[in-house]
């Protein structure tokens, strides 16, 4: 009887160990997945920010060009009027 009990105990212990190992592995996997997701999100955010910045720069450049054109036109008009 005692041997049987011992065997059972050993089996139980082994099972528990296996379960623990599985749980640990699962946790690790989950953590890794989360990290990957976070990294992806960060990358996306960075890309979006860069795009926004580029757009802003383009807009500013366009505005500047427009202003310059307007100024030139005004100058021309003034010259014509003067003459």
N, CA, C and O atoms as a GROMACS GRO file, in nm:
protein
  332
    1UNK      N    1   0.082  -0.120   0.000
    1UNK     CA    2   0.000   0.000   0.000
    1UNK      C    3   0.086   0.127   0.000
    1UNK      O    4   0.065   0.219  -0.078
    2UNK      N    5   0.181   0.127   0.088
    2UNK     CA    6   0.264   0.249   0.095
    2UNK      C    7   0.334   0.278  -0.037
    2UNK      O    8   0.345   0.392  -0.080
    3UNK      N    9   0.381   0.172  -0.099
    3UNK     CA   10   0.450   0.196  -0.228
    3UNK      C   11   0.354   0.261  -0.327
    3UNK      O   12   0.391   0.351  -0.402
    4UNK      N   13   0.232   0.212  -0.323
    4UNK     CA   14   0.133   0.268  -0.416
    4UNK      C   15   0.113   0.417  -0.386
    4UNK      O   16   0.107   0.501  -0.475
    5UNK      N   17   0.102   0.445  -0.260
    5UNK     CA   18   0.081   0.585  -0.219
    5UNK      C   19   0.198   0.670  -0.267
    5UNK      O   20   0.182   0.781  -0.318
    6UNK      N   21   0.315   0.616  -0.248
    6UNK     CA   22   0.435   0.690  -0.287
    6UNK      C   23   0.432   0.716  -0.437
    6UNK      O   24   0.461   0.826  -0.484
    7UNK      N   25   0.397   0.615  -0.509
    7UNK     CA   26   0.392   0.628  -0.655
    7UNK      C   27   0.291   0.736  -0.693
    7UNK      O   28   0.316   0.820  -0.779
    8UNK      N   29   0.178   0.732  -0.628
    8UNK     CA   30   0.074   0.828  -0.658
    8UNK      C   31   0.124   0.970  -0.629
    8UNK      O   32   0.102   1.063  -0.706
    9UNK      N   33   0.190   0.981  -0.517
    9UNK     CA   34   0.240   1.113  -0.479
    9UNK      C   35   0.340   1.163  -0.583
    9UNK      O   36   0.338   1.279  -0.623
   10UNK      N   37   0.424   1.074  -0.624
   10UNK     CA   38   0.526   1.111  -0.722
   10UNK      C   39   0.458   1.156  -0.851
   10UNK      O   40   0.496   1.256  -0.913
   11UNK      N   41   0.357   1.082  -0.889
   11UNK     CA   42   0.286   1.115  -1.013
   11UNK      C   43   0.222   1.253  -1.000
   11UNK      O   44   0.227   1.336  -1.091
   12UNK      N   45   0.163   1.274  -0.885
   12UNK     CA   46   0.096   1.403  -0.862
   12UNK      C   47   0.198   1.517  -0.870
   12UNK      O   48   0.173   1.621  -0.930
   13UNK      N   49   0.310   1.493  -0.809
   13UNK     CA   50   0.413   1.596  -0.809
   13UNK      C   51   0.458   1.625  -0.952
   13UNK      O   52   0.474   1.741  -0.992
   14UNK      N   53   0.476   1.521  -1.026
   14UNK     CA   54   0.521   1.537  -1.163
   14UNK      C   55   0.417   1.617  -1.242
   14UNK      O   56   0.451   1.706  -1.319
   15UNK      N   57   0.292   1.581  -1.220
   15UNK     CA   58   0.184   1.650  -1.292
   15UNK      C   59   0.185   1.799  -1.256
   15UNK      O   60   0.170   1.886  -1.342
   16UNK      N   61   0.202   1.823  -1.129
   16UNK     CA   62   0.201   1.962  -1.084
   16UNK      C   63   0.316   2.040  -1.148
   16UNK      O   64   0.300   2.153  -1.193
   17UNK      N   65   0.429   1.975  -1.150
   17UNK     CA   66   0.545   2.041  -1.209
   17UNK      C   67   0.519   2.071  -1.356
   17UNK      O   68   0.551   2.180  -1.406
   18UNK      N   69   0.463   1.975  -1.423
   18UNK     CA   70   0.436   1.994  -1.565
   18UNK      C   71   0.339   2.111  -1.585
   18UNK      O   72   0.357   2.195  -1.673
   19UNK      N   73   0.238   2.112  -1.501
   19UNK     CA   74   0.139   2.219  -1.512
   19UNK      C   75   0.205   2.355  -1.490
   19UNK      O   76   0.180   2.452  -1.562
   20UNK      N   77   0.290   2.358  -1.391
   20UNK     CA   78   0.356   2.485  -1.360
   20UNK      C   79   0.442   2.529  -1.479
   20UNK      O   80   0.443   2.646  -1.518
   21UNK      N   81   0.511   2.435  -1.535
   21UNK     CA   82   0.597   2.468  -1.648
   21UNK      C   83   0.513   2.521  -1.763
   21UNK      O   84   0.548   2.620  -1.828
   22UNK      N   85   0.401   2.455  -1.786
   22UNK     CA   86   0.314   2.498  -1.895
   22UNK      C   87   0.265   2.640  -1.870
   22UNK      O   88   0.262   2.724  -1.960
   23UNK      N   89   0.227   2.663  -1.747
   23UNK     CA   90   0.176   2.796  -1.713
   23UNK      C   91   0.283   2.902  -1.735
   23UNK      O   92   0.257   3.010  -1.789
   24UNK      N   93   0.401   2.868  -1.693
   24UNK     CA   94   0.511   2.964  -1.708
   24UNK      C   95   0.534   2.993  -1.856
   24UNK      O   96   0.552   3.108  -1.896
   25UNK      N   97   0.534   2.890  -1.934
   25UNK     CA   98   0.558   2.907  -2.077
   25UNK      C   99   0.449   2.996  -2.136
   25UNK      O  100   0.476   3.086  -2.216
   26UNK      N  101   0.326   2.969  -2.096
   26UNK     CA  102   0.215   3.048  -2.149
   26UNK      C  103   0.232   3.194  -2.111
   26UNK      O  104   0.209   3.284  -2.192
   27UNK      N  105   0.272   3.216  -1.989
   27UNK     CA  106   0.290   3.353  -1.943
   27UNK      C  107   0.397   3.423  -2.027
   27UNK      O  108   0.382   3.537  -2.070
   28UNK      N  109   0.502   3.352  -2.048
   28UNK     CA  110   0.611   3.410  -2.128
   28UNK      C  111   0.564   3.445  -2.268
   28UNK      O  112   0.594   3.552  -2.322
   29UNK      N  113   0.490   3.355  -2.322
   29UNK     CA  114   0.438   3.379  -2.458
   29UNK      C  115   0.351   3.502  -2.461
   29UNK      O  116   0.361   3.587  -2.549
   30UNK      N  117   0.264   3.510  -2.361
   30UNK     CA  118   0.173   3.624  -2.356
   30UNK      C  119   0.252   3.753  -2.344
   30UNK      O  120   0.223   3.853  -2.409
   31UNK      N  121   0.353   3.749  -2.260
   31UNK     CA  122   0.432   3.870  -2.240
   31UNK      C  123   0.499   3.911  -2.370
   31UNK      O  124   0.501   4.028  -2.407
   32UNK      N  125   0.551   3.813  -2.438
   32UNK     CA  126   0.618   3.844  -2.562
   32UNK      C  127   0.522   3.904  -2.664
   32UNK      O  128   0.554   3.999  -2.734
   33UNK      N  129   0.404   3.845  -2.668
   33UNK     CA  130   0.305   3.896  -2.762
   33UNK      C  131   0.270   4.040  -2.729
   33UNK      O  132   0.258   4.125  -2.818
   34UNK      N  133   0.254   4.066  -2.602
   34UNK     CA  134   0.218   4.201  -2.561
   34UNK      C  135   0.328   4.299  -2.600
   34UNK      O  136   0.302   4.410  -2.648
   35UNK      N  137   0.450   4.257  -2.578
   35UNK     CA  138   0.562   4.345  -2.610
   35UNK      C  139   0.563   4.375  -2.760
   35UNK      O  140   0.585   4.489  -2.802
   36UNK      N  141   0.539   4.273  -2.838
   36UNK     CA  142   0.540   4.292  -2.982
   36UNK      C  143   0.430   4.390  -3.022
   36UNK      O  144   0.451   4.479  -3.106
   37UNK      N  145   0.315   4.372  -2.961
   37UNK     CA  146   0.202   4.460  -2.994
   37UNK      C  147   0.237   4.604  -2.959
   37UNK      O  148   0.210   4.697  -3.035
   38UNK      N  149   0.298   4.620  -2.844
   38UNK     CA  150   0.332   4.755  -2.800
   38UNK      C  151   0.432   4.817  -2.897
   38UNK      O  152   0.420   4.934  -2.934
   39UNK      N  153   0.528   4.738  -2.937
   39UNK     CA  154   0.630   4.790  -3.028
   39UNK      C  155   0.564   4.833  -3.159
   39UNK      O  156   0.597   4.938  -3.215
   40UNK      N  157   0.474   4.751  -3.206
   40UNK     CA  158   0.407   4.782  -3.332
   40UNK      C  159   0.329   4.913  -3.318
   40UNK      O  160   0.331   4.998  -3.406
   41UNK      N  161   0.261   4.925  -3.206
   41UNK     CA  162   0.182   5.046  -3.184
   41UNK      C  163   0.272   5.168  -3.182
   41UNK      O  164   0.241   5.272  -3.241
   42UNK      N  165   0.384   5.153  -3.115
   42UNK     CA  166   0.476   5.266  -3.105
   42UNK      C  167   0.526   5.305  -3.244
   42UNK      O  168   0.535   5.423  -3.278
   43UNK      N  169   0.558   5.206  -3.322
   43UNK     CA  170   0.609   5.233  -3.455
   43UNK      C  171   0.503   5.306  -3.538
   43UNK      O  172   0.532   5.401  -3.610
   44UNK      N  173   0.381   5.258  -3.524
   44UNK     CA  174   0.272   5.320  -3.600
   44UNK      C  175   0.257   5.466  -3.559
   44UNK      O  176   0.239   5.555  -3.642
   45UNK      N  177   0.264   5.488  -3.429
   45UNK     CA  178   0.248   5.624  -3.379
   45UNK      C  179   0.360   5.713  -3.434
   45UNK      O  180   0.336   5.827  -3.475
   46UNK      N  181   0.479   5.660  -3.432
   46UNK     CA  182   0.592   5.738  -3.480
   46UNK      C  183   0.573   5.773  -3.627
   46UNK      O  184   0.598   5.886  -3.670
   47UNK      N  185   0.529   5.676  -3.702
   47UNK     CA  186   0.510   5.699  -3.845
   47UNK      C  187   0.404   5.808  -3.865
   47UNK      O  188   0.419   5.897  -3.949
   48UNK      N  189   0.299   5.797  -3.787
   48UNK     CA  190   0.191   5.895  -3.801
   48UNK      C  191   0.244   6.035  -3.770
   48UNK      O  192   0.214   6.132  -3.840
   49UNK      N  193   0.322   6.042  -3.665
   49UNK     CA  194   0.375   6.172  -3.625
   49UNK      C  195   0.463   6.228  -3.737
   49UNK      O  196   0.456   6.346  -3.770
   50UNK      N  197   0.545   6.143  -3.792
   50UNK     CA  198   0.634   6.188  -3.897
   50UNK      C  199   0.553   6.240  -4.016
   50UNK      O  200   0.585   6.343  -4.075
   51UNK      N  201   0.448   6.166  -4.048
   51UNK     CA  202   0.365   6.206  -4.161
   51UNK      C  203   0.303   6.342  -4.133
   51UNK      O  204   0.297   6.430  -4.220
   52UNK      N  205   0.256   6.358  -4.012
   52UNK     CA  206   0.192   6.484  -3.976
   52UNK      C  207   0.292   6.599  -3.988
   52UNK      O  208   0.260   6.706  -4.039
   53UNK      N  209   0.410   6.574  -3.940
   53UNK     CA  210   0.512   6.678  -3.945
   53UNK      C  211   0.543   6.715  -4.090
   53UNK      O  212   0.556   6.833  -4.124
   54UNK      N  213   0.553   6.615  -4.171
   54UNK     CA  214   0.584   6.640  -4.311
   54UNK      C  215   0.473   6.724  -4.374
   54UNK      O  216   0.497   6.818  -4.450
   55UNK      N  217   0.350   6.687  -4.341
   55UNK     CA  218   0.237   6.759  -4.398
   55UNK      C  219   0.241   6.905  -4.354
   55UNK      O  220   0.217   6.996  -4.433
   56UNK      N  221   0.272   6.923  -4.228
   56UNK     CA  222   0.276   7.059  -4.175
   56UNK      C  223   0.384   7.139  -4.247
   56UNK      O  224   0.364   7.255  -4.285
   57UNK      N  225   0.497   7.077  -4.266
   57UNK     CA  226   0.608   7.146  -4.332
   57UNK      C  227   0.567   7.184  -4.474
   57UNK      O  228   0.595   7.294  -4.521
   58UNK      N  229   0.502   7.092  -4.539
   58UNK     CA  230   0.460   7.118  -4.677
   58UNK      C  231   0.363   7.235  -4.679
   58UNK      O  232   0.370   7.323  -4.765
   59UNK      N  233   0.272   7.234  -4.585
   59UNK     CA  234   0.173   7.341  -4.580
   59UNK      C  235   0.242   7.475  -4.558
   59UNK      O  236   0.209   7.575  -4.621
   60UNK      N  237   0.337   7.474  -4.469
   60UNK     CA  238   0.408   7.597  -4.438
   60UNK      C  239   0.481   7.648  -4.562
   60UNK      O  240   0.480   7.767  -4.594
   61UNK      N  241   0.543   7.556  -4.630
   61UNK     CA  242   0.618   7.594  -4.749
   61UNK      C  243   0.522   7.655  -4.852
   61UNK      O  244   0.552   7.755  -4.917
   62UNK      N  245   0.408   7.590  -4.866
   62UNK     CA  246   0.311   7.639  -4.963
   62UNK      C  247   0.266   7.779  -4.926
   62UNK      O  248   0.254   7.867  -5.011
   63UNK      N  249   0.242   7.798  -4.798
   63UNK     CA  250   0.196   7.928  -4.751
   63UNK      C  251   0.302   8.034  -4.780
   63UNK      O  252   0.272   8.145  -4.825
   64UNK      N  253   0.425   7.998  -4.754
   64UNK     CA  254   0.534   8.092  -4.776
   64UNK      C  255   0.542   8.129  -4.924
   64UNK      O  256   0.560   8.245  -4.961
   65UNK      N  257   0.528   8.029  -5.007
   65UNK     CA  258   0.536   8.053  -5.150
   65UNK      C  259   0.423   8.147  -5.192
   65UNK      O  260   0.442   8.240  -5.271
   66UNK      N  261   0.306   8.120  -5.138
   66UNK     CA  262   0.191   8.202  -5.173
   66UNK      C  263   0.216   8.347  -5.131
   66UNK      O  264   0.186   8.441  -5.204
   67UNK      N  265   0.270   8.361  -5.013
   67UNK     CA  266   0.295   8.495  -4.961
   67UNK      C  267   0.396   8.567  -5.051
   67UNK      O  268   0.380   8.684  -5.084
   68UNK      N  269   0.497   8.495  -5.089
   68UNK     CA  270   0.600   8.554  -5.174
   68UNK      C  271   0.538   8.597  -5.306
   68UNK      O  272   0.567   8.705  -5.358
   69UNK      N  273   0.454   8.512  -5.358
   69UNK     CA  274   0.390   8.543  -5.486
   69UNK      C  275   0.305   8.669  -5.472
   69UNK      O  276   0.305   8.757  -5.558
   70UNK      N  277   0.234   8.674  -5.362
   70UNK     CA  278   0.147   8.789  -5.340
   70UNK      C  279   0.231   8.916  -5.331
   70UNK      O  280   0.196   9.020  -5.387
   71UNK      N  281   0.339   8.906  -5.261
   71UNK     CA  282   0.426   9.022  -5.244
   71UNK      C  283   0.479   9.068  -5.380
   71UNK      O  284   0.484   9.187  -5.410
   72UNK      N  285   0.519   8.972  -5.458
   72UNK     CA  286   0.573   9.005  -5.588
   72UNK      C  287   0.466   9.074  -5.672
   72UNK      O  288   0.493   9.173  -5.742
   73UNK      N  289   0.345   9.021  -5.664
   73UNK     CA  290   0.236   9.079  -5.741
   73UNK      C  291   0.212   9.223  -5.697
   73UNK      O  292   0.192   9.313  -5.779
   74UNK      N  293   0.215   9.242  -5.568
   74UNK     CA  294   0.190   9.375  -5.513
   74UNK      C  295   0.299   9.471  -5.562
   74UNK      O  296   0.271   9.584  -5.600
   75UNK      N  297   0.420   9.424  -5.559
   75UNK     CA  298   0.531   9.507  -5.600
   75UNK      C  299   0.516   9.546  -5.748
   75UNK      O  300   0.538   9.660  -5.787
   76UNK      N  301   0.476   9.449  -5.825
   76UNK     CA  302   0.460   9.473  -5.967
   76UNK      C  303   0.351   9.579  -5.989
   76UNK      O  304   0.365   9.670  -6.069
   77UNK      N  305   0.244   9.562  -5.914
   77UNK     CA  306   0.132   9.655  -5.928
   77UNK      C  307   0.179   9.796  -5.891
   77UNK      O  308   0.146   9.894  -5.958
   78UNK      N  309   0.255   9.803  -5.786
   78UNK     CA  310   0.302   9.933  -5.739
   78UNK      C  311   0.391   9.996  -5.846
   78UNK      O  312   0.383  10.115  -5.874
   79UNK      N  313   0.474   9.913  -5.904
   79UNK     CA  314   0.564   9.963  -6.006
   79UNK      C  315   0.484  10.017  -6.125
   79UNK      O  316   0.514  10.123  -6.179
   80UNK      N  317   0.386   9.941  -6.162
   80UNK     CA  318   0.303   9.982  -6.276
   80UNK      C  319   0.233  10.114  -6.244
   80UNK      O  320   0.227  10.206  -6.326
   81UNK      N  321   0.182  10.121  -6.124
   81UNK     CA  322   0.112  10.244  -6.083
   81UNK      C  323   0.210  10.361  -6.082
   81UNK      O  324   0.177  10.470  -6.127
   82UNK      N  325   0.326  10.336  -6.032
   82UNK     CA  326   0.426  10.442  -6.022
   82UNK      C  327   0.462  10.492  -6.162
   82UNK      O  328   0.474  10.612  -6.189
   83UNK      N  329   0.479  10.394  -6.246
   83UNK     CA  330   0.515  10.433  -6.383
   83UNK      C  331   0.388  10.491  -6.449
   83UNK      O  332   0.393  10.531  -6.566
   0.00000   0.00000   0.00000
